[in-house]
Amino acid sequence: MPKMKTKSAAKKRFKMTASGRVKAGVAGKRHGMIKRSTDFVRKATGTMLLADADAKIVKKYMPYDR
């Protein structure tokens, strides 16, 4: 059976934690910060853990990173 392939886009955007959850950058911080509230911009710094439904999809894209 051939090796499964990892999606290149997924490995650039997501990381796995030691407990198996998926870390990702917070959405909405690429541009257009002038129209967003200061609270939104401050809360969107750093990374966040994905919801279980989304993490299930990402784990399919990264078969060797579980």
N, C-alpha and C positions, 0 to 999 in steps of 0.2 A: 504494500500500500504506500503511495507517495506521501511525502510530508505535507502537512497543512500549511497554508501561507498566512502570515500576519498581514493585516491591512496597513499599508504605510501611513495613511492618514490617521489611523487610530493610534499608532505607536508614537506619533508626533504630538498628539493632543491629550493623551490620557496616561496615567501611571497607576500602578496597583499598590495598595498599602500592604503591610505585612499580614493583616487579618483578611485580605482578599477583597476589600472594598475598592472602588474606583475613584481616583482623584481627578479633577478637571479644573480648568480655569473658569472663573465666573463670567457669564455672558454679558455683553453690553458695554464693554470697556474699550472698544477699538477706536471709536471716533464719536463725535457729537456730544462730548461731555458738557458743553456749555448749556445745553437745554435740559440736562438731567439735574436732579436735586443733589445737593452736597451729600445728603445722607446716602443716596443710592451709590454715588461714586465711592464713598468711603467703605460701604458694605461690600462692594464688588471687588475689593482688593484681594490678592492672594488666591487661594484655591478653595474648592469645596468638594464634598463627597456627593457622588451622584445618587439619585434615588435607585431603589432596587430594580425597578422595571427598566430603567435606562442602563444600569450596570450589567444587566443580563444580556443586553444587545451588544455592549462593548466587549464583554468577555468572549462572545462568539468571534469577534474580529481579531482577538489576541489569544489564540489557543495555547501558546506556550508560556503565558505570563500569569498563570493562575496559582 
